């Protein structure tokens, strides 16, 4: 092997891979942090906006950095407000869906037997339902209510979490420390709280991060279809819905700006979930590609 400055080429390659690996793990979280700061900070810095139809559909750079919408609002500020609402709803959906999935998976494994079999059939049944159709039905019953949107997304996305949690817990149940607790006379509740719940703590974090991009897309879709938030509420979905009419007049920025914000957010969430999953793998199982 060739030595370069006291280090072999293999060592230099390993070092570059390690640096690249760390960058790949951290970069999505940096992008997410920037998005959150932008969503929270930009509207605060810009202050309250009022409709000004004299500034309607100004192109980017002519009076507004990213242009204005059909009501004369600064589209950049409006997109930041929409991103904030979409992220809040997505985070609430991810937390609620993960909580339901963990409780269902933990209960199924703790009780076991026929109860576990019945619960898993329920999981299969819910998972077989078309998520978007169910979401539209629930959201349409309470149109414009954020709680309805959160419920419609969370109630259709918990089965995947329950399956992962159950698989992890079944492996944990066969471990020596759970057997020791059983032989010592520990109750099922004690084993579940003291031993099983901590065993899936890492999976809980990964599950919530994985669910974030799904929740963002579903909230956007529901609002775009007109069964989510009300049109006067700024969310990425409502902005995209309003852009359908503006794009016909040549105002392409009303579609591109919130569309790019949506894609960047979804990709950053997905990449963050992937990096978190990679970071939680045991060292022996890590593969850099």
N, C-alpha and C positions, 0 to 999 in steps of 0.2 A: 504494500500500500504506500502511496506517496504521502510524505509528511509535508504539511504546509504550515509554517509558523509554529511548529511543535505539535500540531494536531494532524491526525491522519484524515484522508478524504472521507472515510467511513464516519469518523467522529463529526466532521463538518456537516455531512449529509444528515446525520441524526440530529445535530443541533438545529439545522434549518427546518427539519420536520417538526421538531419540538416547538420552535418559534411559530411555524405555520399552524400547528395544531392549536396553540394558545390563542392565536389571532382568530382562528375559525370559531373557537369556543366563545370568545369575548365579543367579537364584532356584532353579532345579532343583538346582543343585549345593549350595546352602545347605540345601535340604530333605534331600538325600542325606547331607550331613555331619551334620545333626541326627539322622537315622535311625541312622547308624553310631555316633555318640557314645552315643545311647540304647541301642543293642544291646550295646555294649561296657560302658558305664558303669553302667547300672541294675542288672544282676545283680551287679556288683562291690560297689556301694553296699549292695544288699539283703543280700548274704552268702548262705551256703548255706541252702537250704530243705529242710524235711523234710515228709513227708506228714502231714497233720493232718485226719483225717476229721471231726472235730468242727467244722471250719471249711469243710466241703464246700459248694460252690455258694452262697457268700455273694454277695449282689448288690453292685454297685459302690457304694463309699462306706461299707459296713457292715463295717469291719475291714480292708478293702483298697480301694485307690483304684479299681481296675478290676474288683473282685470276685475270686472264687476259682474254681478248677475243681473237678471231682468228687473230686480227691484232696486238696483243701484247699490247693493251692499258690496263691500270689499270681499271678493271671492276667497282670497287667502285667509282672511279672518273667519269667514263663514265656514270654510273647509276645516280650519283648526277647531272651531266650535263643534262641527259635525264629528270630527275625529275624536274629540273628547267624549261626546255622548256615546259614540259607537264603542269606544274602548271601555267605558264604564259598564255599559250593558253587557259586552262580551265578557268582561271580568266577572260580573255577577253570575252570568250563565255558567262560566267555567267552574266557579266555586260551588254553585248549587248542584250542578251535574256531578261533580267529583264527590261532593258530600253524600249525595244519594247513592252513587255507585259504591263508595267505600262502605257505607252502612249496610247495603244489600249484600255485598260480597262478604263482609265480616260476619254478618248474621248467618248467612248460608253455611259458611264453613264452621262456625262455632256450634250451631245446632246440628248440622249434618243430616245424614240419613234421608228419609223421604222429603223432609223440608228443603234440603239442598236441591233435590231433584225437581221439586215443584218450582222453586225460585228460579232455577236455570231455564225451565220451560217458559216462565213469565219473561225472563230476559230475552229468550229467543223470539217470543211473540212481539215484544215491544221493538226489538231490533229489526223485525221484518216489516214494520210499518214504514211507509214512505215519509221520511222526516219532514220534507218541505210541505207536503199536503197536510200533515198533522199540525205543523206550525202555522200554516195559513188558517186552518179551521179555528185553532185556539186563539190566535191573534185577532181574527175577524170578529170573534164574540165580544172582545173588549178592545175595539179599535182605538189606537192612539195611546193605549196604556202601556208604559214600559214594563210593568209587572207581568202583563200578559205575554209580551215578547220574551222576557226572561224565562217565564214558565214554559212557553212553547218550545224553546230551544233546549232548556235543561231537561225537560221530561222526555225528550227524544234522544238525548246523547249520553245518558248515564249507563246504559247497558254495556258499552265498550269498557268503561271504567270498572264496572262490576266483574266482568270477565277477567280482566287483568289482575285485579285485587284477589279474586278467588284463586286464580292459578298460583299467585305468589304465596297466598296463605296456606294452600294445600301442601306446598313444599315446606313451608315453615312448620306445619303440623307434624311432619315426619321427623323433625329435628330432635336431638337429644334433650334440649332444655325444655321443650314442651312436654315430652314424655316424662321427664323428671318432675315437672310441676303436677302432672296428672297423678303420678305415683305418690306424690306428697299430699294428695287430697285437695288440690286447688280446684275451685269451681270453674265452670265454663266462662262465666263473666270475668273472673280474675285473669284467666289465661288470655281471653280476648283483649282485655284492657292493658294488661301488663306485658304480654309477650307478642300477640299477633298484630295489634295496632301499630306499635313501633316498627314492625317488620316491613310495613308498606308505606312508611313515611316518605321515602324517596320516590316511590311510584306515584304518590299523591301529587307531589310537585310537578313531576313529568306530565301527569294526566291533565292537570290544570293548564299547563303551557301548551300541550297538544290541542286542547279544546279551544283555546283562544282564537286561532284563525278560523276554525269552523263557526264559532259564534259570531265573529265579525262578518263573515260571508252571509250567514243566515239572517242576521239583523238587517244587513244591507239589502238583501233580497226581499224580505218582508216589507221594508219601508219603500223600496222601489216599486213593489207591486201595489202599494197603497193600503196595505192592511197592517202596517207597522205604526211608526210614529206619525203624528199629524204633519201635513205638509209645511206648516209654519215652524216646526221644530227642526233645527239644523242637525242632521245626521248625514252620513255619507250616502245612505240609501235615498233619503228625500232629495238631496242635492242632485244625485244622478237622475232621479225621477223627473225633477224640474228641468234638467238639461235636455230631455227628449224634445221639448218644444223649442228651446233656445238654439239647439244645434241646427235646426232647419233654417234659421236666419243667418247662419254663418258664424255664430258665436261658439266656436269649437272649444274654447278654453273652459266653458262651463261644464263640459263633459270630461275634458282631459285632466283638469286640476284635481277634482275629487276622485276620479278614476285612478290616477297615479297614486294618490294618498292611500286609496284602498289597497292597491296591489303591493305597495311598499310595506304597508302595515301587515297584510296577510303573510307576505314572504318573510318579513322580519320575525313574526310570531312563529312561523313554521321552522325557520332556521334556529331560533332560540330553543324551541322544543327539541330539535335534533341535537344541538350542542349540549343541552342539559342531559339528554338521554346518553350521549356519548361520555359525558363527564361522570355519570353515575355507574358506568360499566366498570367491572373490576379490571385492574391493570392488565392481568393476563389475557383478558378478552378484548382488549382494545386493538383495533385495526385501523391504521391510518391510510386513507385512500384519497 
